[in-house]
Amino acid sequence: MNKIDLCDLTKCTQCLSCVMKCPRQCIAMETSEAGFSVPSINRQECIECGVCMQVCHQITPVIENKKNPSAVYAAWNLDDKIRCLSSSGGVFSAFAEKIIKKGGIVFGAAYIEGLKVKHIGVDTIEGLQQLRGSKYIQSNIGDCYKEVKSNLQKKRLVLFTGSPCQVAGLFSFLKTRYDNLYTCDFVCHGVPSQKAFDIYREKIGLSQSCIKKIGFRDTERWGFKMSLDGVSIPLINTYYLKAFTKGYMFMESCYSCQYATEYRISDITMADFWGLGDRIPFNHSKYKGVSLLLINSEKGERLTFECADSLFLEERTLDEAIQGNYNLSHASLRPIERNTYYEDSIRMSKFRLIRKYRLFPSWRDYLRPLKRCLQNLCQK
Ligand SMILES: Cc1cc2nc3c(=O)[nH]c(=O)nc-3n(C[C@H](O)[C@H](O)[C@H](O)COP(=O)(O)OP(=O)(O)OC[C@H]3O[C@@H](n4cnc5c(N)ncnc54)[C@H](O)[C@@H]3O)c2cc1C
C-alpha cells in the first residue's frame, strides 16, 4: 500500500510546494467546484520518497519559526499619498521601498490580465504600485517560490509578502534559512477563490471590460469601499465585499487556519489597527488609515528600524491589538452559508443571491458618503 498521503480539501492551502518539489513530477492539482485546488498523486508514478509530505507545511509544520511579537506598533507611512493608496497605513510600501533601494526584489500579489491575482516579483519603486492594496482574492503563487530561491541563491535581498500560509509554504519549500530573506505576512480573515471573483465579475457585467484594478479599500478615509480603476461601484454591486466579510467564500483550510494567532511566522506582521484607542488613548487622527505592526524577529526589528525615517511609529500593547483584531486569536468561523454560497452564486441571479444571503447594502452604507462629506468639512 502507498504510504504517501497529502492534504485533503479542508487542509490544503494551495502553496504548491508538493507539486514543485516532487522529483517524479507526479503530483497534479485538481480543482473543486468552488475553484480551489487539492493535490492528487499519480500512484503509478509515485516512488514513495516522502518529499511531498516533508514540504507540506500542514503535515510537517514549520512551528519552530513561530514567534511571539517583541514589539507592537501603531504605524503609518509619512508619505500621505502612499498612505491613502494603501489598505491601512501603507507600511508595506515603506518596507518594500527600503529593500528595492538596497538592490533587492519584493514579491507580492498583483493584478494581471483579466483581473486575475498572481504573485510577482518587483524591483522598481514604480512597480510597487502593482503590489499595493489588498486584493480579496486568492493570489496564485505560480513559480514564485522558485524565483525567490533563485534570487536568494544569487545573494540578492528578497522581501516576500503574502498571507501567513503563503509564507509557511515558502519556508517549507526552501527548507534552508537565508539571511537575505525578509518575510512580511498579514493578519488574514481568509481568501476567496479566483473563481468566486470571476463569477461576481460576470454578474455585475464586467466580463468583457478593460478594467485593470478593482479596489476594496477607501482611498480617502480608512475603511472598505469597492471601486473599479478608482471609480466607486454602485452600492448594490458591492455584495462581494459583504460576502467576504461574512466569510461565505473562503478556502476550506481558512476556517481552521493554524496561523490565526499572536504567534507569528514572519519577521513582520501587518494589519489594520482596528480598535486602536478604544481602551488606551491614542492622540492622533486615524482617518487616513493606521497599520498594526507586529515585529516578530531580529530581522523584523532591523528592517523597521531602517525604515524609521519614513514611518510614524507609536508603541502599543499586544492586548490592544488582539482585542481589535479577531483573526489574531481565532480562525474565521465557517458559516452555514459556506455550504451553498458557491453553487448559488453560479445559478442564481444577482438579486436572488443578494436576497438569500442578506447582502444588501445597509442604511449605514448609504449614509457613509454624507458622513464623509461632513467630516471632511469639519477637518477643514
Ligand atoms: C485576503 C486578505 C485578508 C485580510 N484580512 C485582514 C484581517 O482580517 N485583519 C486585518 O487587520 N488585516 C487584514 N488584511 C491585511 C490588510 O488589509 C492590509 O493588507 C495590511 O494591513 C497591509 O496594509 P498596508 O497599508 O501596509 O499595505 P497595502 O499596500 O495595502 O498591502 C499590500 C500587501 O498586501 C499583499 N496582498 C494584497 N492582496 C493579497 C492577496 N490576495 N494575497 C496575498 N497577499 C496580498 C501584497 O502582496 C502586499 O504585500 C487582509 C489582507 C488580505 C489581502
Ligand as a Chemical Component Dictionary entry (heavy atoms), coordinates in Angstrom:
data_LIG
# 
_chem_comp.id                   LIG 
_chem_comp.type                 NON-POLYMER 
_chem_comp.pdbx_formal_charge   0 
_chem_comp.three_letter_code    LIG 
# 
loop_
_chem_comp_atom.comp_id 
_chem_comp_atom.atom_id 
_chem_comp_atom.alt_atom_id 
_chem_comp_atom.type_symbol 
_chem_comp_atom.charge 
_chem_comp_atom.model_Cartn_x 
_chem_comp_atom.model_Cartn_y 
_chem_comp_atom.model_Cartn_z 
_chem_comp_atom.pdbx_ordinal 
LIG C1  C1  C 0 -7.193 38.424 1.750  1  
LIG C2  C2  C 0 -6.800 39.410 2.827  2  
LIG C3  C3  C 0 -7.372 39.336 4.089  3  
LIG C4  C4  C 0 -7.009 40.239 5.101  4  
LIG N1  N1  N 0 -7.598 40.142 6.331  5  
LIG C5  C5  C 0 -7.272 41.033 7.302  6  
LIG C6  C6  C 0 -7.870 40.977 8.603  7  
LIG O1  O1  O 0 -8.716 40.115 8.883  8  
LIG N2  N2  N 0 -7.496 41.908 9.532  9  
LIG C7  C7  C 0 -6.569 42.850 9.254  10 
LIG O2  O2  O 0 -6.290 43.661 10.125 11 
LIG N3  N3  N 0 -5.957 42.920 8.055  12 
LIG C8  C8  C 0 -6.288 42.038 7.074  13 
LIG N4  N4  N 0 -5.665 42.100 5.853  14 
LIG C9  C9  C 0 -4.467 42.954 5.708  15 
LIG C10 C10 C 0 -4.715 44.421 5.449  16 
LIG O3  O3  O 0 -5.837 44.600 4.624  17 
LIG C11 C11 C 0 -3.503 45.066 4.772  18 
LIG O4  O4  O 0 -3.105 44.309 3.649  19 
LIG C12 C12 C 0 -2.303 45.191 5.640  20 
LIG O5  O5  O 0 -2.667 45.901 6.793  21 
LIG C13 C13 C 0 -1.155 45.918 4.938  22 
LIG O6  O6  O 0 -1.611 47.148 4.554  23 
LIG P1  P1  P 0 -0.671 48.317 4.028  24 
LIG O7  O7  O 0 -1.494 49.549 4.072  25 
LIG O8  O8  O 0 0.646  48.337 4.746  26 
LIG O9  O9  O 0 -0.227 47.886 2.590  27 
LIG P2  P2  P 0 -1.004 47.529 1.274  28 
LIG O10 O10 O 0 -0.261 48.186 0.183  29 
LIG O11 O11 O 0 -2.429 47.737 1.313  30 
LIG O12 O12 O 0 -0.772 45.950 1.239  31 
LIG C14 C14 C 0 -0.200 45.301 0.193  32 
LIG C15 C15 C 0 0.340  43.977 0.667  33 
LIG O13 O13 O 0 -0.700 43.013 0.730  34 
LIG C16 C16 C 0 -0.336 41.906 -0.104 35 
LIG N5  N5  N 0 -1.549 41.359 -0.684 36 
LIG C17 C17 C 0 -2.590 42.014 -1.220 37 
LIG N6  N6  N 0 -3.536 41.161 -1.637 38 
LIG C18 C18 C 0 -3.068 39.923 -1.392 39 
LIG C19 C19 C 0 -3.553 38.624 -1.634 40 
LIG N7  N7  N 0 -4.727 38.410 -2.213 41 
LIG N8  N8  N 0 -2.794 37.574 -1.260 42 
LIG C20 C20 C 0 -1.574 37.752 -0.688 43 
LIG N9  N9  N 0 -1.065 38.969 -0.429 44 
LIG C21 C21 C 0 -1.786 40.036 -0.774 45 
LIG C22 C22 C 0 0.601  42.493 -1.144 46 
LIG O14 O14 O 0 1.431  41.500 -1.661 47 
LIG C23 C23 C 0 1.373  43.486 -0.301 48 
LIG O15 O15 O 0 2.355  42.826 0.447  49 
LIG C24 C24 C 0 -6.028 41.232 4.824  50 
LIG C25 C25 C 0 -5.466 41.313 3.547  51 
LIG C26 C26 C 0 -5.832 40.419 2.549  52 
LIG C27 C27 C 0 -5.197 40.510 1.188  53 
# 
loop_
_chem_comp_bond.comp_id 
_chem_comp_bond.atom_id_1 
_chem_comp_bond.atom_id_2 
_chem_comp_bond.value_order 
_chem_comp_bond.pdbx_ordinal 
LIG C1  C2  SING 1  
LIG C2  C3  SING 2  
LIG C2  C26 DOUB 3  
LIG C3  C4  DOUB 4  
LIG C4  N1  SING 5  
LIG C4  C24 SING 6  
LIG N1  C5  DOUB 7  
LIG C5  C6  SING 8  
LIG C5  C8  SING 9  
LIG C6  O1  DOUB 10 
LIG C6  N2  SING 11 
LIG N2  C7  SING 12 
LIG C7  O2  DOUB 13 
LIG C7  N3  SING 14 
LIG N3  C8  DOUB 15 
LIG C8  N4  SING 16 
LIG N4  C9  SING 17 
LIG N4  C24 SING 18 
LIG C9  C10 SING 19 
LIG C10 O3  SING 20 
LIG C10 C11 SING 21 
LIG C11 O4  SING 22 
LIG C11 C12 SING 23 
LIG C12 O5  SING 24 
LIG C12 C13 SING 25 
LIG C13 O6  SING 26 
LIG O6  P1  SING 27 
LIG P1  O7  DOUB 28 
LIG P1  O8  SING 29 
LIG P1  O9  SING 30 
LIG O9  P2  SING 31 
LIG P2  O10 DOUB 32 
LIG P2  O11 SING 33 
LIG P2  O12 SING 34 
LIG O12 C14 SING 35 
LIG C14 C15 SING 36 
LIG C15 O13 SING 37 
LIG C15 C23 SING 38 
LIG O13 C16 SING 39 
LIG C16 N5  SING 40 
LIG C16 C22 SING 41 
LIG N5  C17 SING 42 
LIG N5  C21 SING 43 
LIG C17 N6  DOUB 44 
LIG N6  C18 SING 45 
LIG C18 C19 SING 46 
LIG C18 C21 DOUB 47 
LIG C19 N7  SING 48 
LIG C19 N8  DOUB 49 
LIG N8  C20 SING 50 
LIG C20 N9  DOUB 51 
LIG N9  C21 SING 52 
LIG C22 O14 SING 53 
LIG C22 C23 SING 54 
LIG C23 O15 SING 55 
LIG C24 C25 DOUB 56 
LIG C25 C26 SING 57 
LIG C26 C27 SING 58 
# 
